[in-house]
Amino acid sequence: MWVYVVTSFTRYNVVGRKARAAFHQAITKDGFFQLHDNLYVRYCSTASNANMHKERVKTMIPERWCDISVIMSADSQENNVYHSLKRKRLRDVVYGKHGDVEFF
């Protein structure tokens, strides 16, 4: 069973940034890995283990400055999802109609 944690912290003030950093440390210490800037993932072998980690995440949530969703999905539901963790950058990217930006 997979447990996904989707976060949205405010970054407009120091308190929100500190809350995000504390949550990041706590959730990675619990065994989640960061798939994206605001997405954490953990695999659990049983549903009861997944529920335990969901309850742990609920205790880590700060009182303010964030919106957090916990999504649980079974392996049978994951069969239809394709994850590619490889990233390839394109070199021939054309910006606008003139190509590269030129400074005179």
N, C-alpha and C positions, 0 to 999 in steps of 0.2 A: 504494500500500500504506500502511496506517495503522499506526502504532506507538503503543500505549497503555502508559503506565507508571502502575501503581497502587501507592501508597505507604501505609505505616502506621508512623509514627514515634511513639516514646514522648514524651509531653509532661509527664511527672512530674518530670523533673529538668532542670537547665540544660544538661547535656551533650547530651541528646536533642534539645532545642530548637535548640541551636547546630548539631547535625548536620543537622537538617531545614532550617534556613536556608541552610547551605552547599550542601546538595543542591539546594534550590530555585534558588539562584543559578546553579549549574553547569548544571542541566538547561534553564533558560530561556535561558542563553547558547548552548546547543547548538541552539536553535530550537524547542523544545517550548513549547506554551502551556498554561496552567493552565485546565482545563475545570471543575474542582471543587477543593475543598480538598486532596484527596489523589489527584487524577487529572490526568495530563499527556498531551497528544496532539500528534502530529506526523505530517504527510503526507510520504511519500517516493515519488518517481516510479518507482523500481525496487526489486526485492527485494534486490539487493545493497546499495543505499543504506540500506534498512531494516535489514539485518543489520549494517551499519557503525554505525548509530546505536544498535542494541541492544547492541553490544559497547562503545560509549562509555558507555552507561548502566551497564553492568556495572562499568566502572572507576570510576564516580562513587559507587557504593554504599559507605557507611561500614561499618566492620567490625562495629559493634554498634548497638543502639538502633533498628533498623528491620526491617521486612519489605517487600520490593519485588517486584512481579511485572511482567514485560514481556509484553504481548500484541500479536501482530501479526496483522492481518487484511487480506485483499485487497479490492479495490474490489467484486468480485462478491459477497463476503460482506457488504459494507457496504450493498448495495442493500436488504436486508431490515431495516435498522436505521434508525429515524427519530430525528434529533437536533433538538430545538427549543431554541434558545439564548435565547428570549424568556421573560421572567418577568413575570407579572401578579399583583399582589396583590389579594386580595379585601377589600373594605371591610366587608362585612356578615358578619363572623365573629362567631359567638355562642359565648361560652365558658360552659359549664355550662348549667344550666336557667334561671338568673336573668338571663342576658345580661351586661352590663358589670359589672365589679367596683365596688362602692360602698364608700366609707369614710365613717364617721360621726364 
